Amino acid sequence: MSIQARKAVICVFDGLRPDMVSKETTPNLWRFAADGAWLRQARSVFPSMTRVATTSFATGSKPQTHGVVNNAFFHRPVIADTALDTSRADHLALAEKFHEGRFVEAAGLGCALAKAGKSFCVVHSGSAGSAYLVNHRASHNGQWTFSIHGREFTRTPGAVDEVIERFGPPPRSNGAPKFQEADYATRVMTDHVLARLQPDVALIWFSEPDTSYHYRRIGSRDSLDVTRKVDACFGSILDAIYSGPDAADTLVVAMSDHGQISMTGEFDLIGALKERGFKATDRMEEGAEVLATHGSVSGLSLVNPDAIRLQDLAATLMHMPQTGMVFSRDGENGDAAIAGTLAYSLIGIDHPRAPDLFWIALSSAAPDLSGAPGTGLFTGGVGVPIGGGMHGGLNPHELNTMLAFGGAGIESVGQIDDATDLTAIAPTVLAMMGVAAPDTMTGKPIAAVTGQARPRSTRRRIEAEFNGFRQSLDIVELENSNIVLGGGREV
């Protein structure tokens, strides 16, 4: 296995839409991407939620392999009365205890590096769940994860202690934008991780612009300003790399985990199901029939399995004008088990923990108030105001991600139109460093980046229809996987 890079630095900009990357707003990202290899058709996974995306990136696999099937999902053997919330450290601790350390069922980037005797450090400014899932075996492998939120937000609290001793306590912003957090995390990355710890692989995860997209709107002044801020932070990280002793040997990755679209309306899905005769709820209670999660995507499960009742539930969802897409488990012939729905395997969500159905709210490419394409509905219940951004579904503007490679081993090829997704990033980094990928890492190195022969690919549109409801899914078929480009209701 050839070695093209001895070290790697990965910079993640949570929620950054690639169409928000420009010479004017993000000059550092723009120049880096234009001078390197910029994957313009990069995609997230389904559901396009942060903790699902984090786990898929880290393990190089989709939820069908790693088992984290939503940001919050019903997993009643672990938490009986409500959804397991993967942002919460206490919920994750319960899940890990129940699964005897195998809640995440795939080995991650950190595991591969540890096996090869290489070090891995993470600077994280997101939730406890994201900080954990980006390297879920950090403590076991003797690796280092710093969370800007404090000791209880990481499995390696000593990292927080040493950072606070040197830099003082992290800032605490109320809401968005999070300018100070971005500056603090960058300083930890440049002055401590890169300068002192000097790991083989370093990762920084910015919580912006995702937070501002959610609460200040995607195209707002606040969102643009904080995007400029994290771009400036990226510039500082590049300066630290290129002025250091390992500049010629360091691979750099700039990426986001998903995009966002703007919410134009709220739809009470649970209330609508109750009106149609289903005893739906978001928590286990007496008489509950259907358990449902909130957001622009909802996972729905029957409390008591009943194939006929599940078909009725799916038909009811497809009859609603607020429905964008409906997915169900695979049937015996490989198609969806329920007429009119699309199969879980097409989107890599066919795991035993997945709900009986996934419902996606209606969305379109229509512009929002700032002119950015991509608008849709959501159920509410997640704290985001109407007009704010959301993600989770299959609208191309929430699926399309920022992804660019530069530095060691990367030819200056500019924009590349090859389809890829989050599961290919870790395998690409490992391949460039000459490190073997775990068997569970089903994503493959990006040939256009590593210089290998490009695999054959076929673009397909898959359609399903039931009583006037029509939906379609656009995918690119590779040798052993699908890249989901987008999907929606045909209107």
N, C-alpha and C positions, 0 to 999 in steps of 0.2 A: 504494500500500500504506500503510494508516494505521499510525501509531506510537502504541502504548498504553503502552509502557515504554521508557525510555532506557537502563536498565541492568538486569542480572539477577544474582541470587545463587542458586546451586543447592546444596542440602545433601543429601548422600546418606548414608543409614544402612544400611550393608551388612547384608543379611539380615533387616532388621526386619519382623516380621509385623505387619500392621495391627491384628490383634486384640490385640496387646500395647500398643497406644496407648490410654491412658486418662487421665482427669482426675487419678488418684492417682499413676500411675507416670511419665507424660510430660505434665505440665501445660502446658508450652510448646508442644509439638507439638499437643496436643489443642485448645488455645485457638486456635492459628494455623489449624488445619484447620477448626475449627467456624466461625471468623470469615471464612473464605475460600471456596474451592471444593475439596471433598474428594471425590476419585474413589474410591468404595468398591469398585468392580468393576475396578480397575486390575490388570493382569497383567504377569508377566515374559514371556520368550520361551522357546522350547525349543532346546537343553537349558537349563534354568533354573540355569545355572552362572555364576559371577561374571564371567569374562572374555567369555563369549558375551553376557551381559546388558550388560556395560560397552560392548562394541562396538555392540550393537543400540541402546542409548541414545544413544551418541555419534554414530552415523551415521544414526539414524532409520530403520533398516532391519533386516530379519531376516537370519539366516545365509545364506539363499539368495542374498542380494545382497552381503553383506560378506565371506563366506567363512570366518569363524571359527566352526567347527562344533562345538567342544567345548572345555572347559578343556585337555584333552590329547587329541590325535587323531593317528592314523598318517598321515604325509605323507612317504612314503618318498623322494621326490626331494630332500627337504631333510634329513631324518634317517633313515638307512636301517634302523637296528636297534632303535629304540624310538619311543615316541610323542613327538610334538612337544609340549612342555609350555609353554603360553602364559604361565605364571607366571615363566618363566626368561628373563632378558635375553639370555643367549647363544643360546638357541633362537630367540628372536624376531629376533635379528641375522642368524642363518643364513637364516631364512625371508625376511626383507626383502632380503637379498642375492640369494637365488635368484629372487625375484619382482621384482627391480629396483625396490624401493620400493613395490610394489603387493600386499604380503601382505594388507593390508586393502583390499578392492576397492571401497570406497565412500568418498565424501568425508564428513567429519565436521562437527560443530558448529563446531570450531575453524577448519576450512577456509572455511565460510560466513562466519564472522565476519571472518577475515583478508581475504577477497575484498571485504567491505564496509568495510574499513579500521578494524575494531574490535578491541580487545584482549581477551585471554582468559587468565586465570590459574587454575591448579589447585593445591590443597593436598591431597596424597594420602597416606594411611597404610596402603594395601594393598600388594599385590605389585608387582614391577617390571612385570609384564605388564599389570596393571590400570592402573597409572600411565601406561603407554605407550598402551594402547588407548583410554583416555578422550579422548586427543587425539594421535593417531598421527602427525600432521604438525606437532607443536608446534615442533620445532627448525627445520624448513623454513620455517615461517610466522613465525618470530621471536617465538613465544609462550613462556609461562613455566609450567613444571610442577615443583613442589617435591615430592620424596618424603621422607617421614620416615625412610626406611631408608638414605638416603645417595646420593652422587653416581652410583654405578653403577646405581641404580634409576630413573634418569630420563634422557631424551635432552637435558635442559637442566641440566647439572650446576652451572652458574653460579647457578641458583636456590637450590640447596642451600648453596653457599658463602656467599651473601649472608645467608641465614637464620641459619646457624650463627654467622656473624660478629656478628650482632645479638643472637641469643637463646641462643647456646651450643649444644652438641651435643644432638641429640634423645635422649629416654630410650630405654632398651632393656629391655623387660619380657620375662621368661621365661614364655611361655604367656599364659593369659588369667586375669582380665580385663585389658584394656589401658587403665586409667584415665589413666596419665600421658601416653600417646600422644595420647589424646583432648584432654587439656588443652593439650598443646604445639601440636597441629595447630590448635586453636581460637585460641590466641594468635597464631600465624602468620597466620591468616585475619583476625582482627580488627585486630591492631596493625600488620601489615605490608601484607597484600594490600589490605584495604579502606581502611586509613588512609593508606598511602603510595603503593602502586602504582595504586590506584583504577581497576581495569580496567572495561571495559564489561560483561564477564561474568566472574564469579568462581565457582569450584566447590570445595567441600570434600567429601572422601570419607572418612568414618569407617569403620574396619575392624570396629567394634562396632555392634550386638551379635552379628554373624555369628561372630566368633571364639569368644565365650563360648557361644553356642548349640551350636557344634560340640563343644567340649571340656568344658563345664560343665553341659550340658543346657539345653534351651530355657526351662523354667520355674524354674530354680534361683535361689537367692539371688544368686549371682554374676551371672547373666544379667540379673536384674531390677535389680541395683545398677548395672551398667554401662549399662543402658538409661536409668536415671535420670541417669547421668553425661552421656551424649551428648545427652539432652534439655536438661540444664542448659547444655551447650555451645551447643546451638541457641539457647537463650535469650540467651546472651551475644552470639551473632552477630546476632540480631534487634535487641538493644539497640544494637550498633554501627551497624547499618543505619539504624535509626529516629532515632538521635541525630546522624547525619551529614547533610551538605548535600544528598544525593541521595535522601533517604527517599521523597519523593513520586513519584519517577521510577523506583523500583526494584521490579522483579518478583522475588518470592521463590518458590522451588520447594523443597518438602520431599519426599523420595522414598526408596524402597529399590529394590534391584535384583532381589530375589526374597524368598521366605519360607524356611521350613525345616520339616521334619517330623522326629520322633524315630525313631531306629533301634532296633528291637526284636530284630533278629537279623541274623546274617551268613551269607551264602550264597556258597559257593565256586563261582562260575559256571564258571570255567575248569576246575576239577576235575570238575564235573558234565559238561561237554562231553567231557572226556577219557574219562570212564567210558562215554559213549555213542558213542565211536568217532571223535571229532573231535580232531585234534592241535592243541589250542588253547593259546595262550601270550600273555603281555603284552609280549613282545619278539621281534624277528626272530631265529630260530635255525634250525639245520639240522633239516629235517623238519617245520617249522611249517606248519600248514594254515590255521588261523584266528587272526587277531590281534584281541585284545580289550582294551579299557580297563576301568578299575576305577571303582567308585562305585555310587550307586543307579541310575545309567544307564550302560550299556556300549555303545560303538560296536564292531561286529564286522565284519570284512572277511576274505574269502578271500584268501590269498596269491596263488593262481592262479585267475582267474575261471572259474566253472563254474556255469551256471544251474541245473542239476539238483541239484548239491551244495548250492547256496545255498537252494533250496527245502527240501532235507532239513534244513539247519541251522535254518531258520525253523520248520519243523514240530517239530523237537526242542525248540526254545525254547518254543513254544506248549504243548507237552505237559508242561512243568515246572510244578509247583504254585507255585513261587516267582516265576513270571513274572507281571508286571502288564500290560505292553503290548509289542507288537512292531510296528515300522514298517519299511517298505521303499520303494525308489524307485517312482516312478510308472510304470505301464504305458502302453501305447499309447492306451488309452481314457480315461486320466486317473485310473483307480482304481489301487490298489496293484498292483505287478507280481506279488506272491506272495499266494496265497489265504490269507485269515485275518488278514493284516496290514493296517495302515492306511497311506495314501500320505504320502510326505514333504511334498508340496506343501500338505497340510492344516495342517502345523505350521511351514511356512516353512524347512525344512531341506534342500530339494532343490538342493544345490550339488555340483559335481564333487568337492570334497574330502570330502564326507560319506561315512561308511562304508557298506558294503553293507546293513547292518541296524542299527537302534537297538533295544536291549532295555531295558525299564524294569522294575525290581524291583517286586514286589507291594507295594501300600500301601493304606491305608484311612483313613477318618475317625475311627477308634477313638482314644480319648484316651490320652495318654502318662501317665507317673507323676505329673505335675503337673496333669493334667486338660485340657491343651491338645489339641485335636483334631488328628489327623494322625500316623500311625505307619507304618513300613514297613521293608523289608529293604534291604540293600546288600551288595556283594561283598567289603567289606573292602579292604585294600590302600591306604587313603588316610589312615591315621593317626587316624581318628575312632573313639572307643570305642563299644561298644554302649550305647545310652541317649543318646548325643550326637545332635545334629541334623545332617541332611543335606538336600541339595537337588539338583535336576537334572532331576527327572521332571515329571509333569503332575498330581500331586495338587493339588487347589485350594489347600491350605494352604501349599504351597511355591511356587505360582504367584502367589497374591494378594500385591500389593505395596502399600506405603504411597505415596500420591501426593496432594499437596495444593498448591494455588497460592494466593498471597496478594500483597498489595501493589499496585503500579501496574497499573491496568487490570482488576483482578479485583473482581467484585461479590461481596458476602457472601451466598452462596447455600447454604452448608453442604454437606450430603452430596448427592452426585450418583451415580445408579445406572447411568449410561451406561458401557458396557464400553469399555476402552481398554487399551493396553499400552505398553511402554517405547519403542517406535518413534515414538510420537506426541509425546513430551516435547520433544525438540529442535525439531521443526517448530513446536510451539506457542510455544516461547520465541522462535524466529526471527520468527514471524508477529507476535507482540506487539511486537517491536522493529523491525518493518518491514524485516527483512533477508530476501532471497531464499534459499530452500532449494535445495540442490544437486539435480540430476536424480536422483541415486541415493538420495535421501532419500524412500523410498516411504511412510513414515508420514505421516499428515495431521494438521494442527492439531486440537486437541480443541475441537469447536464449542461445547460447553457452557462452556468456559473463555474462548474468544475472543469469544463472543457471536454467532457465525454460526449459520445455520440448521443444525439437526442432521441428519445423513444418515440415510437409511432403514437400519434394521438388522433382521436376522432371526436368531433363535436356532434352531440345529439340533443334533440329536444324530446322529452318524454311527456306525454299528456294523459290526463285522466278526466272522466266526465261522469256525472250522475244527476239525472233529473234537472238538466239545465245548468248545473254548476260545472265549470270547466277550469282546470288548472294545468300549468305546464312548468317543467323544470329543465333548465339548460345545463348540460354537463359536458365536460371533456373527459373522454375515456382514455386512460393510459394503460400500460400493460397490466397492472394489478390494482388499479385504484381509479376513483372518479374525482375530478375536480368540479365542484359545484359552482357554476358561474352566477346563477340567480334563478329565481322563479317567482311565480305569482298567479293570481287569478286572471283568466281570460275574460275581459269585459268588452 
